[in-house]
Amino acid sequence: MITAKRPDDVAGEVERLARTGQKRFVISTVDHGGMLDQERLGAARYAAGLQSTVELEEVTAAAAAAR
């Protein structure tokens, strides 16, 4: 789970993990799927490369209510 808030920090964390062989990345939401999350997701996808899977954490109604 990638929890960095800034897109460039997300990319750096993904790059570090990708060098260790990781191919699947889940980005935690910080903006309920809004523009910041989309920017973070794009940065992660770019850093991870085409052979990796990058997805945004699913926010269920229960999890959203707890925030």
C-alpha positions as YAML, in Angstrom:
chain: A
units: angstrom
residues:
- id: 1
  name: MET
  ca: [0.00, 0.00, 0.00]
- id: 2
  name: ILE
  ca: [1.47, 3.32, -1.10]
- id: 3
  name: THR
  ca: [0.49, 6.09, 1.31]
- id: 4
  name: ALA
  ca: [2.63, 9.05, 0.17]
- id: 5
  name: LYS
  ca: [0.52, 12.15, -0.47]
- id: 6
  name: ARG
  ca: [2.51, 14.04, -3.14]
- id: 7
  name: PRO
  ca: [2.56, 12.54, -6.66]
- id: 8
  name: ASP
  ca: [6.36, 12.75, -6.90]
- id: 9
  name: ASP
  ca: [6.70, 10.95, -3.55]
- id: 10
  name: VAL
  ca: [4.29, 8.26, -4.79]
- id: 11
  name: ALA
  ca: [6.39, 7.81, -7.93]
- id: 12
  name: GLY
  ca: [9.57, 7.54, -5.88]
- id: 13
  name: GLU
  ca: [8.09, 4.90, -3.60]
- id: 14
  name: VAL
  ca: [6.79, 2.90, -6.58]
- id: 15
  name: GLU
  ca: [10.16, 3.10, -8.32]
- id: 16
  name: ARG
  ca: [11.91, 1.85, -5.19]
- id: 17
  name: LEU
  ca: [9.52, -1.09, -4.84]
- id: 18
  name: ALA
  ca: [9.66, -1.89, -8.56]
- id: 19
  name: ARG
  ca: [13.45, -2.21, -8.34]
- id: 20
  name: THR
  ca: [12.91, -4.98, -5.76]
- id: 21
  name: GLY
  ca: [10.69, -6.85, -8.23]
- id: 22
  name: GLN
  ca: [7.24, -5.78, -7.09]
- id: 23
  name: LYS
  ca: [4.68, -5.67, -9.93]
- id: 24
  name: ARG
  ca: [1.41, -4.81, -8.14]
- id: 25
  name: PHE
  ca: [0.79, -1.51, -6.38]
- id: 26
  name: VAL
  ca: [-2.21, -0.21, -4.45]
- id: 27
  name: ILE
  ca: [-2.41, 3.54, -3.86]
- id: 28
  name: SER
  ca: [-4.30, 4.66, -0.75]
- id: 29
  name: THR
  ca: [-6.91, 7.35, -1.26]
- id: 30
  name: VAL
  ca: [-6.36, 10.77, 0.27]
- id: 31
  name: ASP
  ca: [-8.94, 12.70, -1.78]
- id: 32
  name: HIS
  ca: [-11.82, 10.20, -2.01]
- id: 33
  name: GLY
  ca: [-10.87, 9.44, -5.62]
- id: 34
  name: GLY
  ca: [-10.65, 13.12, -6.59]
- id: 35
  name: MET
  ca: [-8.07, 14.99, -8.67]
- id: 36
  name: LEU
  ca: [-5.19, 14.53, -6.21]
- id: 37
  name: ASP
  ca: [-5.77, 10.77, -6.14]
- id: 38
  name: GLN
  ca: [-5.90, 10.71, -9.95]
- id: 39
  name: GLU
  ca: [-2.59, 12.61, -10.14]
- id: 40
  name: ARG
  ca: [-1.01, 10.21, -7.64]
- id: 41
  name: LEU
  ca: [-2.36, 7.24, -9.59]
- id: 42
  name: GLY
  ca: [-0.94, 8.59, -12.85]
- id: 43
  name: ALA
  ca: [2.47, 9.18, -11.27]
- id: 44
  name: ALA
  ca: [2.46, 5.63, -9.90]
- id: 45
  name: ARG
  ca: [1.48, 4.12, -13.25]
- id: 46
  name: TYR
  ca: [4.23, 6.03, -15.03]
- id: 47
  name: ALA
  ca: [6.84, 4.97, -12.46]
- id: 48
  name: ALA
  ca: [5.69, 1.33, -12.37]
- id: 49
  name: GLY
  ca: [5.85, 0.72, -16.11]
- id: 50
  name: LEU
  ca: [3.61, -1.17, -18.50]
- id: 51
  name: GLN
  ca: [4.12, -4.63, -17.02]
- id: 52
  name: SER
  ca: [2.79, -3.64, -13.58]
- id: 53
  name: THR
  ca: [-0.67, -3.33, -12.09]
- id: 54
  name: VAL
  ca: [-1.49, -0.08, -10.29]
- id: 55
  name: GLU
  ca: [-4.86, 0.58, -8.71]
- id: 56
  name: LEU
  ca: [-6.49, 3.00, -6.30]
- id: 57
  name: GLU
  ca: [-7.67, 1.64, -2.97]
- id: 58
  name: GLU
  ca: [-11.38, 0.92, -2.95]
- id: 59
  name: VAL
  ca: [-13.33, 3.04, -0.52]
- id: 60
  name: THR
  ca: [-16.36, 1.25, 0.82]
- id: 61
  name: ALA
  ca: [-19.26, 3.11, 2.41]
- id: 62
  name: ALA
  ca: [-18.20, 1.83, 5.85]
- id: 63
  name: ALA
  ca: [-14.62, 3.01, 5.37]
- id: 64
  name: ALA
  ca: [-15.77, 6.39, 4.07]
- id: 65
  name: ALA
  ca: [-18.05, 6.84, 7.10]
- id: 66
  name: ALA
  ca: [-15.17, 6.06, 9.46]
- id: 67
  name: ARG
  ca: [-13.03, 8.89, 8.05]
...
